[in-house]
Amino acid sequence: MTPPARLQTAIELLDAVIVAARTGGAPADRLIAEGLRQRRYAGSKDRRAVRELVYRAIRACGPVPPSGRAAMLRLAEDDPGIAVGFDGSAYGPAPIQADEPVAHGGIAPDWLMEALAASGVEGEEAAALLGRASLDVRVNRLKADRDTLVLPEAGEKLAAPDGLRFPFGTPVERWDAFRDGLIEVQDGGSQLACRSVAAKSGEVVIDLCAGAGGKTLALAAAMGNQGTLIAADINRARLSQLAPRAERAGARIAETLLLDPGREAEALAPWQGRADAVLVDAPCSGTGTWRRNPESRWRITPAELERVTALQSRLLALAATLTKPAGPDRPGGRIIYVVCSLLRLEGAERVDHFLGQNAGWGAVPGEPGAGRLDGPGIRLSPCHDDTDGFFFATISRL
């Protein structure tokens, strides 16, 4: 493909990403992969170049662009090398016209920037949300030890005790260590959030929003496969990925529960009042994951934010019913609340709201090995910690 042809292909893929962002369609990575697969004439270098163009344009636009061409013109304003590709050649984009629309730049839509600023995220802190993430792995202590594991490349040790960091694009999923379950891809911040659960051998631990099971596997390793670990979620497709991952990792999951939205308590009834720890990795705006999913900032709306905060509160209330009551000779159960968001509305304010509505509960003071205290919990950010953005807090029955 010629450079103009790559540019035109990127514009067409951007159009698909923009439509999906507006309508709740497939994520950008899936659309890009499928779009390039359909263009069989594109070689490996072409695919890499097009993918890079698409993501550069996504990062360059704050609000949702009017079109893929407008998004690429935004990028071309700062990169003359891209501007010359609008040459009107057979497979390239038409020449730039003086009066055609150009997408707006910035970090995010204005309303979302205001919400971030109200949460103390502005300037360099906000700009870092659109940086490039490294590739982090967790060494699976059920099978290996970080200090003795030999890998094809040496990784940088992270604050998370089992974490290693590699440059973006390192093919770790092709390594024997990944195939044999010695390592799992997991952001260093996510690993620290799992560590805050303080899961111990012999405990009953419930991962209430397990998804594909990345944090569930980390909990199994922390427990040494000794205890009862329950993985629950409402998403059948994602939850179905856990079993093969657990087999590869040598992780024992006592039970996997597919929940019916709105009727979760029915499926979880046998576990009411039995859990030592409940991890609530709640659905959220995902503001902390923009380095990996930059188009997701185009998907969140004020109405969607209101919906997810209501869901977060409901999940906290549900988790409370699952924890053990405190006894004269034992502590009460604990909830570990996690969101990959830097908005205080979803983090500290959600926990404060729960504590204000529920007597007999208290926040457990955080002791961050990384991150900073934020109200009742801990905040990790790309700017200060070079991880995805997270808030996590532990609240316990008194």
Secondary structure, 3 states (H helix, E strand, C coil): CCHHHHHHHHHHHHHHHHHHHHHCCCCHHHHHHHHHHHCCCCCHHHHHHHHHHHHHHHHHCCCCCCCHHHHHHHHHCCCHHHHCCCCCCCCCCCCCCCCCCCCCCCCCCHHHHHHHHHCCCCCHHHHHHHCCCCEEEEECCCCCCCCCCCCCCCCEECCCCCEEEECCCCCHHHCHHHHCCCEEECCHHHHHHHHCCCCCCCCEEEECCCCCCHHHHHHHHHHCCCCEEEEEECCHHHHCCHHHHHHHHCCCCCEEEECCCCCHHHHHHHHCCCECEEEEECCCCCHHHCCCCHHHHHCCCHHHHHHHHHHHHHHHHHHHHHECCCECCECCCEEEEEECCCCCCCCHHHHHHHHHHCCCEEEECCCCCCCEEECCEEEECHHHHCCCCEEEEEEEEC
